[in-house]
Structure formats: structure tokens, C-alpha cells
Amino acid sequence: MSLAVCPGSYDPVTLGHVDVVRRARALFDEVVVAVAHNPAKRYLFDADTRVRLAEEATGDLDGVRVALVPGLLARFCTEVGATAVVKGLRGAADFDAELAMALMNRHLSGVETVFVLGDPALAHVASSLVKDVARHGGDVTGLVPTAVAAALRQALPAAHRAGPPDQALPADPEGER
């Protein structure tokens, strides 16, 4: 039986993530959506919420489960018996960011990374952009699963979602706003 791991911070899970998981499942017998922690990132959602939202987003996919990665991805892959890591690529910048990680994971665990090209219709969808749109009151429908859209509305203070104030902010003494 072949098992692949689809790692990410999933803050929040997007329809682009779900697309990659769905296609990984078509290639492998089982897929583990591995919710990881990146100390370089500031998270909107805590780990338990990210796991729950990923479970809701992938709940209709047979052979897919969600797990929290407690440390190194390479170690997690070995522990769950993964034969591959699957990562989605939206473009060249994603490849550049993923290459070193793929090589390191192979070095540490022998697990190969398989890159799948993201759906071009979702190439503009990134968790950071989704959060930015939601923070400013924009509509995230079509970017994230319904449960994630609701969680975003609940997590972001109304003041941040309301959009810009009616009046301009006063200029500061340095001439910046």
C-alpha cells in the first residue's frame, strides 16, 4: 500500500490545498494531510483549529486523514510509513521554495517528494492572501471551503473586516500615513 503525506501549515486550508490532496489521493492508496508548525510564521488559527478545518475540508475524500506533525516532517514521514511527500506548485517561485526542503527530506528519511501542478484556476490562491482579503472584508467564497470562510469571519475582529474608515487618517509629522 502506498501512502503519501501532503504537508503544510494550512493557515487556513484553501481550495488549492484540497485540489492537491484530491489529486494526491488519485495517485496513492492513502494520503495524510500533515498539519505542520513553521516557527517563522505567525498563525491566525491554532494547531487544533487548523487540524479541524483540514478534516472538514477533506472529510468527503476516502483514504484521506489529517494529522498534526509534532516535529520534523522527515521523522513524521518515517513514523507513518510514507513513500512520498506531495506538494502542489502554483509556479516557479513555489518550486524554488520547495526544492531545498524536498532534498533535505530525502536526505533525512529517503522519502521522495512528488510535485503536482496546481489547478491554474486556483494559482492565485494562497493562505496569506486569503487572510489578507478576509481581514479587509473581502469575499473569500471560491477560495476556501465554507467552514473555513466561517472560521475566518469569526476569527477576525469586525474592525478589521469593516474595511477602511470613512475618513482619511491624519498625516503623521513625517508625512507618512
LUMDREN-902841 format. One line per field, with one value per atom (N, C-alpha, C): chain; atom name; residue in one letter; residue number from 1; z, x, y. Coordinates in steps of 0.05 Angstrom, whole numbers, plus 5000, padded with zeros to 4 digits. Atoms other than C-alpha are relative to their C-alpha. Layout:
chain A_...
atom CA_...
res a_...
n NUM_...
pz Z_...
px X_...
py Y_...
END
This chain:
chain A_A_A_A_A_A_A_A_A_A_A_A_A_A_A_A_A_A_A_A_A_A_A_A_A_A_A_A_A_A_A_A_A_A_A_A_A_A_A_A_A_A_A_A_A_A_A_A_A_A_A_A_A_A_A_A_A_A_A_A_A_A_A_A_A_A_A_A_A_A_A_A_A_A_A_A_A_A_A_A_A_A_A_A_A_A_A_A_A_A_A_A_A_A_A_A_A_A_A_A_A_A_A_A_A_A_A_A_A_A_A_A_A_A_A_A_A_A_A_A_A_A_A_A_A_A_A_A_A_A_A_A_A_A_A_A_A_A_A_A_A_A_A_A_A_A_A_A_A_A_A_A_A_A_A_A_A_A_A_A_A_A_A_A_A_A_A_A_A_A_A_A_A_A_A_A_A_A_A_A_A_A_A_A_A_A_A_A_A_A_A_A_A_A_A_A_A_A_A_A_A_A_A_A_A_A_A_A_A_A_A_A_A_A_A_A_A_A_A_A_A_A_A_A_A_A_A_A_A_A_A_A_A_A_A_A_A_A_A_A_A_A_A_A_A_A_A_A_A_A_A_A_A_A_A_A_A_A_A_A_A_A_A_A_A_A_A_A_A_A_A_A_A_A_A_A_A_A_A_A_A_A_A_A_A_A_A_A_A_A_A_A_A_A_A_A_A_A_A_A_A_A_A_A_A_A_A_A_A_A_A_A_A_A_A_A_A_A_A_A_A_A_A_A_A_A_A_A_A_A_A_A_A_A_A_A_A_A_A_A_A_A_A_A_A_A_A_A_A_A_A_A_A_A_A_A_A_A_A_A_A_A_A_A_A_A_A_A_A_A_A_A_A_A_A_A_A_A_A_A_A_A_A_A_A_A_A_A_A_A_A_A_A_A_A_A_A_A_A_A_A_A_A_A_A_A_A_A_A_A_A_A_A_A_A_A_A_A_A_A_A_A_A_A_A_A_A_A_A_A_A_A_A_A_A_A_A_A_A_A_A_A_A_A_A_A_A_A_A_A_A_A_A_A_A_A_A_A_A_A_A_A_A_A_A_A_A_A_A_A_A_A_A_A_A_A_A_A_A_A_A_A_A_A_A_A_A_A_A_A_A_A_A_A_A_A_A_A_A_A_A_A_A_A_A_A_A_A_A_A_A_A_A_A_A_A_A_A_A_A_A_A_A_A_A_A_A_A_A_A_A
atom N_CA_C_N_CA_C_N_CA_C_N_CA_C_N_CA_C_N_CA_C_N_CA_C_N_CA_C_N_CA_C_N_CA_C_N_CA_C_N_CA_C_N_CA_C_N_CA_C_N_CA_C_N_CA_C_N_CA_C_N_CA_C_N_CA_C_N_CA_C_N_CA_C_N_CA_C_N_CA_C_N_CA_C_N_CA_C_N_CA_C_N_CA_C_N_CA_C_N_CA_C_N_CA_C_N_CA_C_N_CA_C_N_CA_C_N_CA_C_N_CA_C_N_CA_C_N_CA_C_N_CA_C_N_CA_C_N_CA_C_N_CA_C_N_CA_C_N_CA_C_N_CA_C_N_CA_C_N_CA_C_N_CA_C_N_CA_C_N_CA_C_N_CA_C_N_CA_C_N_CA_C_N_CA_C_N_CA_C_N_CA_C_N_CA_C_N_CA_C_N_CA_C_N_CA_C_N_CA_C_N_CA_C_N_CA_C_N_CA_C_N_CA_C_N_CA_C_N_CA_C_N_CA_C_N_CA_C_N_CA_C_N_CA_C_N_CA_C_N_CA_C_N_CA_C_N_CA_C_N_CA_C_N_CA_C_N_CA_C_N_CA_C_N_CA_C_N_CA_C_N_CA_C_N_CA_C_N_CA_C_N_CA_C_N_CA_C_N_CA_C_N_CA_C_N_CA_C_N_CA_C_N_CA_C_N_CA_C_N_CA_C_N_CA_C_N_CA_C_N_CA_C_N_CA_C_N_CA_C_N_CA_C_N_CA_C_N_CA_C_N_CA_C_N_CA_C_N_CA_C_N_CA_C_N_CA_C_N_CA_C_N_CA_C_N_CA_C_N_CA_C_N_CA_C_N_CA_C_N_CA_C_N_CA_C_N_CA_C_N_CA_C_N_CA_C_N_CA_C_N_CA_C_N_CA_C_N_CA_C_N_CA_C_N_CA_C_N_CA_C_N_CA_C_N_CA_C_N_CA_C_N_CA_C_N_CA_C_N_CA_C_N_CA_C_N_CA_C_N_CA_C_N_CA_C_N_CA_C_N_CA_C_N_CA_C_N_CA_C_N_CA_C_N_CA_C_N_CA_C_N_CA_C_N_CA_C_N_CA_C_N_CA_C_N_CA_C_N_CA_C_N_CA_C_N_CA_C_N_CA_C_N_CA_C_N_CA_C_N_CA_C_N_CA_C_N_CA_C_N_CA_C_N_CA_C_N_CA_C_N_CA_C_N_CA_C_N_CA_C_N_CA_C_N_CA_C_N_CA_C_N_CA_C_N_CA_C_N_CA_C_N_CA_C_N_CA_C_N_CA_C_N_CA_C_N_CA_C_N_CA_C_N_CA_C_N_CA_C_N_CA_C_N_CA_C_N_CA_C
res m_m_m_s_s_s_l_l_l_a_a_a_v_v_v_c_c_c_p_p_p_g_g_g_s_s_s_y_y_y_d_d_d_p_p_p_v_v_v_t_t_t_l_l_l_g_g_g_h_h_h_v_v_v_d_d_d_v_v_v_v_v_v_r_r_r_r_r_r_a_a_a_r_r_r_a_a_a_l_l_l_f_f_f_d_d_d_e_e_e_v_v_v_v_v_v_v_v_v_a_a_a_v_v_v_a_a_a_h_h_h_n_n_n_p_p_p_a_a_a_k_k_k_r_r_r_y_y_y_l_l_l_f_f_f_d_d_d_a_a_a_d_d_d_t_t_t_r_r_r_v_v_v_r_r_r_l_l_l_a_a_a_e_e_e_e_e_e_a_a_a_t_t_t_g_g_g_d_d_d_l_l_l_d_d_d_g_g_g_v_v_v_r_r_r_v_v_v_a_a_a_l_l_l_v_v_v_p_p_p_g_g_g_l_l_l_l_l_l_a_a_a_r_r_r_f_f_f_c_c_c_t_t_t_e_e_e_v_v_v_g_g_g_a_a_a_t_t_t_a_a_a_v_v_v_v_v_v_k_k_k_g_g_g_l_l_l_r_r_r_g_g_g_a_a_a_a_a_a_d_d_d_f_f_f_d_d_d_a_a_a_e_e_e_l_l_l_a_a_a_m_m_m_a_a_a_l_l_l_m_m_m_n_n_n_r_r_r_h_h_h_l_l_l_s_s_s_g_g_g_v_v_v_e_e_e_t_t_t_v_v_v_f_f_f_v_v_v_l_l_l_g_g_g_d_d_d_p_p_p_a_a_a_l_l_l_a_a_a_h_h_h_v_v_v_a_a_a_s_s_s_s_s_s_l_l_l_v_v_v_k_k_k_d_d_d_v_v_v_a_a_a_r_r_r_h_h_h_g_g_g_g_g_g_d_d_d_v_v_v_t_t_t_g_g_g_l_l_l_v_v_v_p_p_p_t_t_t_a_a_a_v_v_v_a_a_a_a_a_a_a_a_a_l_l_l_r_r_r_q_q_q_a_a_a_l_l_l_p_p_p_a_a_a_a_a_a_h_h_h_r_r_r_a_a_a_g_g_g_p_p_p_p_p_p_d_d_d_q_q_q_a_a_a_l_l_l_p_p_p_a_a_a_d_d_d_p_p_p_e_e_e_g_g_g_e_e_e_r_r_r
n 1_1_1_2_2_2_3_3_3_4_4_4_5_5_5_6_6_6_7_7_7_8_8_8_9_9_9_10_10_10_11_11_11_12_12_12_13_13_13_14_14_14_15_15_15_16_16_16_17_17_17_18_18_18_19_19_19_20_20_20_21_21_21_22_22_22_23_23_23_24_24_24_25_25_25_26_26_26_27_27_27_28_28_28_29_29_29_30_30_30_31_31_31_32_32_32_33_33_33_34_34_34_35_35_35_36_36_36_37_37_37_38_38_38_39_39_39_40_40_40_41_41_41_42_42_42_43_43_43_44_44_44_45_45_45_46_46_46_47_47_47_48_48_48_49_49_49_50_50_50_51_51_51_52_52_52_53_53_53_54_54_54_55_55_55_56_56_56_57_57_57_58_58_58_59_59_59_60_60_60_61_61_61_62_62_62_63_63_63_64_64_64_65_65_65_66_66_66_67_67_67_68_68_68_69_69_69_70_70_70_71_71_71_72_72_72_73_73_73_74_74_74_75_75_75_76_76_76_77_77_77_78_78_78_79_79_79_80_80_80_81_81_81_82_82_82_83_83_83_84_84_84_85_85_85_86_86_86_87_87_87_88_88_88_89_89_89_90_90_90_91_91_91_92_92_92_93_93_93_94_94_94_95_95_95_96_96_96_97_97_97_98_98_98_99_99_99_100_100_100_101_101_101_102_102_102_103_103_103_104_104_104_105_105_105_106_106_106_107_107_107_108_108_108_109_109_109_110_110_110_111_111_111_112_112_112_113_113_113_114_114_114_115_115_115_116_116_116_117_117_117_118_118_118_119_119_119_120_120_120_121_121_121_122_122_122_123_123_123_124_124_124_125_125_125_126_126_126_127_127_127_128_128_128_129_129_129_130_130_130_131_131_131_132_132_132_133_133_133_134_134_134_135_135_135_136_136_136_137_137_137_138_138_138_139_139_139_140_140_140_141_141_141_142_142_142_143_143_143_144_144_144_145_145_145_146_146_146_147_147_147_148_148_148_149_149_149_150_150_150_151_151_151_152_152_152_153_153_153_154_154_154_155_155_155_156_156_156_157_157_157_158_158_158_159_159_159_160_160_160_161_161_161_162_162_162_163_163_163_164_164_164_165_165_165_166_166_166_167_167_167_168_168_168_169_169_169_170_170_170_171_171_171_172_172_172_173_173_173_174_174_174_175_175_175_176_176_176_177_177_177
pz 5000_5000_5000_5001_4982_5016_4983_5030_4994_5004_5015_5022_4981_5061_4985_5011_5040_5023_4978_5089_4994_5002_5102_5027_4975_5156_4999_5004_5128_5018_4984_5160_4982_4999_5132_4975_5024_5085_4979_5023_5016_4981_5021_4956_4984_5013_4925_5014_4984_4982_4995_5003_4975_4972_5027_4900_4999_4999_4913_5015_4984_4966_4983_5017_4919_4978_5021_4863_5011_4988_4910_5007_4993_4932_4975_5025_4859_4993_5006_4857_5021_4978_4925_5014_4986_4966_5023_4977_5026_5001_4998_5039_5029_4974_5105_4996_5001_5107_5026_4977_5154_5007_4991_5192_5016_4988_5209_5013_4987_5250_4988_5010_5219_5019_4980_5273_4988_5013_5222_4994_5006_5213_5025_4980_5255_4991_5008_5255_5009_4992_5255_5017_4987_5276_5015_4985_5330_4986_5013_5311_5000_4999_5335_4981_5019_5294_4971_5027_5232_4993_5004_5241_4995_5003_5249_4973_5025_5189_4976_5020_5147_4999_4999_5170_4986_5012_5150_4970_5029_5082_4984_5014_5065_5009_4989_5101_4980_5020_5037_4982_5016_5009_5015_4989_5023_4999_5000_5042_5008_4992_5069_5030_4971_5142_5006_4992_5178_5026_4975_5230_5005_4992_5268_4999_5001_5254_5025_4975_5322_4998_5002_5296_4971_5027_5234_4982_5020_5172_4993_5008_5153_5021_4979_5220_4999_5001_5214_4977_5024_5144_5006_4993_5171_5019_4980_5230_4988_5012_5186_4977_5023_5132_4973_5026_5077_4979_5023_5009_4985_5014_4985_5015_4992_5003_4974_5023_4955_5006_4998_4945_4975_5023_4899_4993_5010_4856_4984_5016_4831_4979_5019_4795_5008_4996_4793_5028_4973_4860_5020_4982_4894_4997_5005_4862_5014_4988_4885_5031_4971_4956_5010_4992_4957_4995_5008_4925_5023_4978_4985_5021_4981_5031_4990_5011_4984_5002_4999_4981_5029_4971_5057_5010_4991_5069_4989_5012_5021_5014_4986_5055_5028_4972_5125_5002_4997_5110_4976_5025_5039_4986_5012_5024_4977_5024_4954_5002_5002_4941_4971_5026_4884_4998_5005_4856_4981_5019_4825_4994_5008_4787_5009_4990_4819_4977_5019_4783_4992_5007_4742_5009_4991_4763_5030_4972_4835_5005_4998_4821_5017_4985_4855_5030_4973_4919_5018_4979_4978_5027_4973_5052_5009_4991_5065_4986_5014_5011_5008_4991_5034_5026_4974_5105_4996_5005_5077_4989_5011_5036_5022_4979_5095_5021_4981_5142_4991_5011_5096_4991_5006_5089_4973_5026_5022_5001_5003_4998_4993_5004_5004_4988_5013_4972_4974_5024_4918_5005_4993_4953_5022_4978_5015_5004_4994_5038_5018_4985_5070_5030_4971_5141_5006_4997_5132_4998_5003_5108_5026_4974_5171_5022_4979_5215_4997_5004_5183_5009_4991_5195_5031_4971_5268_5012_4988_5280_4997_5005_5251_5012_4988_5291_4979_5019_5259_4990_5008_5258_4976_5022_5212_4975_5023_5167_4989_5008_5162_4976_5022_5110_5010_4992_5110_5012_4988_5153_4979_5018_5120_4997_5001_5137_4998_5002_5120_5027_4976_5176_4999_5000_5197_4992_5008_5167_5025_4978_5216_4994_5004_5226_4978_5020_5179_4972_5026_5123_4991_5007_5124_5012_4989_5136_5013
px 5017_5000_5018_4984_5027_4986_5010_5020_5016_4987_5035_4992_5005_5039_4999_5003_5014_5003_4995_5047_4994_5004_5032_4992_5009_5015_4969_5029_4944_4987_5011_4930_4990_5018_4878_5003_5002_4866_4984_5013_4846_4990_5009_4812_5023_4975_4881_5012_4991_4903_4983_5019_4841_5004_4995_4855_5025_4975_4926_4995_5005_4902_4983_5017_4848_5016_4984_4898_5021_4981_4949_4986_5015_4895_4996_5002_4886_5025_4974_4960_5009_4991_4968_4975_5022_4926_4990_5008_4925_5016_4987_4941_4996_5002_4957_5005_4997_4945_5014_4982_5002_5001_5001_4988_5026_4974_5057_5002_4995_5085_5026_4976_5133_5005_4995_5165_5005_4996_5178_4973_5027_5102_4985_5019_5051_4973_5024_4987_4975_5027_4915_4986_5014_4889_5021_4983_4919_5000_4996_4941_4975_5025_4877_4979_5020_4834_5009_4990_4878_4995_5006_4871_4970_5030_4795_4991_5008_4787_5010_4990_4831_4983_5017_4788_4973_5026_4724_5003_4996_4754_5005_4993_4776_4983_5017_4722_4986_5014_4689_5018_4980_4753_5008_4992_4761_5030_4972_4831_5017_4985_4850_4995_5002_4864_5018_4985_4892_5015_4985_4947_5018_4982_4989_5028_4971_5064_5013_4989_5098_5028_4973_5167_5009_4989_5209_4981_5017_5169_5013_4986_5222_4995_5005_5213_4971_5029_5137_4995_5003_5141_5009_4990_5182_4981_5018_5135_4973_5026_5072_5004_4995_5106_4995_5005_5101_5021_4982_5130_5006_4996_5125_4988_5011_5113_4988_5012_5065_4996_5003_5069_4989_5011_5029_5017_4985_5064_4981_5015_5030_5017_4982_5091_5029_4971_5166_5009_4993_5170_4995_5006_5137_5022_4979_5188_5025_4975_5246_4999_5003_5218_5000_5004_5204_5024_4978_5267_5018_4981_5314_4986_5014_5261_4997_5003_5249_5027_4973_5324_5007_4994_5331_4983_5017_5272_5010_4989_5302_5026_4975_5369_4995_5006_5339_4985_5018_5288_4999_5002_5296_4974_5027_5225_5003_4999_5218_4977_5021_5177_4990_5013_5127_4986_5012_5107_4977_5023_5038_4994_5006_5019_4972_5026_4963_4982_5020_4899_5004_4995_4911_4977_5022_4843_5003_4995_4869_5029_4972_4940_5004_4998_4927_4993_5010_4901_5023_4980_4950_4987_5012_4932_5005_4994_4967_4982_5018_4927_4971_5027_4862_4996_5003_4874_4999_5000_4890_4973_5027_4826_4979_5020_4785_5003_4995_4818_4988_5010_4796_4971_5029_4724_4994_5005_4732_4987_5014_4694_5019_4981_4734_4985_5015_4679_5015_4986_4711_5030_4972_4779_5005_4997_4767_4973_5025_4717_4982_5020_4653_5007_4994_4674_5024_4976_4740_4991_5010_4703_4987_5014_4660_5020_4980_4721_5016_4986_4756_4983_5018_4695_5000_5002_4694_5027_4973_4770_5009_4990_4780_4981_5017_4755_4985_5017_4698_5013_4987_4740_5019_4982_4790_4985_5016_4735_4983_5018_4698_5010_4989_4745_5011_4988_4777_4980_5019_4747_4991_5011_4704_5018_4982_4755_5029_4971_4828_5013_4985_4877_5016_4983_4913_5028_4972_4982_5018_4982_5038_5021_4980_5094_5020_4980_5139_4988_5013_5089_4990_5010_5070_4973_5027_5001_5000
py 4976_5000_5025_4975_5069_5022_4978_5127_5025_4974_5200_5019_4979_5259_5026_4973_5327_5020_4982_5375_5029_4972_5447_5012_4988_5497_5003_4999_5502_5022_4978_5570_5022_5023_5565_4982_5018_5507_5014_4987_5532_4979_5018_5502_4990_5009_5498_4976_5022_5453_4975_5023_5409_4988_5010_5403_4982_5016_5378_4974_5024_5329_4980_5017_5302_4986_5012_5291_4982_5019_5260_4974_5024_5211_4983_5015_5191_4985_5012_5173_4980_5017_5139_4988_5015_5089_5016_4984_5135_5026_4974_5208_5010_4987_5241_5030_4971_5316_5006_4996_5335_5029_4973_5399_5005_4995_5426_5028_4974_5483_5011_4986_5533_5023_4979_5576_5028_4974_5631_5014_4989_5641_5008_4993_5677_4989_5013_5637_5015_4990_5662_4979_5022_5593_4983_5019_5548_4973_5026_5478_4983_5016_5444_5010_4989_5491_4994_5006_5481_4970_5029_5405_4996_5004_5410_5011_4989_5455_4983_5019_5408_4975_5024_5349_5006_4993_5385_5004_4994_5406_4974_5024_5335_4976_5021_5295_4983_5015_5273_4983_5014_5242_4974_5026_5167_4997_5006_5146_5025_4976_5215_5004_4993_5231_5024_4976_5291_4994_5004_5290_5025_4978_5341_4989_5008_5338_5012_4990_5342_5011_4990_5359_5000_5002_5344_4984_5014_5325_4974_5025_5273_4978_5020_5238_4991_5007_5241_4981_5017_5210_4971_5027_5152_4987_5011_5143_4990_5008_5139_4981_5018_5097_5012_4986_5148_4991_5005_5131_5026_4975_5203_5023_4975_5275_5012_4987_5310_5030_4971_5385_5011_4987_5429_5024_4977_5481_5018_4981_5544_5013_4987_5570_4996_5004_5576_5008_4991_5613_4977_5023_5553_4979_5020_5506_5008_4991_5549_4997_5003_5549_4971_5028_5474_4983_5017_5447_4992_5006_5452_4983_5017_5423_4971_5027_5364_4985_5013_5350_4993_5006_5355_4977_5022_5309_4973_5024_5258_4992_5006_5264_4988_5009_5254_4974_5023_5200_4981_5016_5174_5003_4996_5197_5020_4983_5227_5020_4980_5290_4999_5000_5289_5028_4974_5357_4997_4999_5365_5029_4972_5427_5007_4991_5466_5006_4993_5479_5030_4972_5543_5019_4984_5568_5009_4994_5569_5010_4992_5593_5025_4975_5659_4996_5005_5627_4991_5006_5628_5007_4995_5624_5029_4973_5690_5021_4982_5725_4998_5004_5694_5015_4986_5720_5030_4971_5789_5010_4993_5791_4999_5003_5767_5023_4978_5818_5027_4974_5874_4998_5002_5850_4989_5011_5817_4972_5026_5756_4978_5022_5692_4975_5021_5649_4992_5010_5606_4998_5002_5609_4979_5018_5567_4984_5014_5514_5017_4985_5540_5002_5000_5521_5019_4982_5559_5029_4973_5621_5009_4993_5619_5004_4997_5609_5026_4975_5668_5024_4978_5713_5001_5000_5691_5008_4995_5697_5028_4973_5765_5021_4979_5825_5015_4985_5863_5025_4975_5926_4995_5006_5892_4992_5008_5865_5022_4979_5930_5016_4985_5959_5027_4975_6028_5019_4981_6083_5020_4980_6136_5025_4977_6190_4991_5006_6191_5003_4997_6182_5026_4975_6246_4992_5004_6252_5002_4998_6239_5021_4979_6290_4994_5008_6250_5001_5000_6256_4973_5027_6182_4996_5005_6155_4973
END
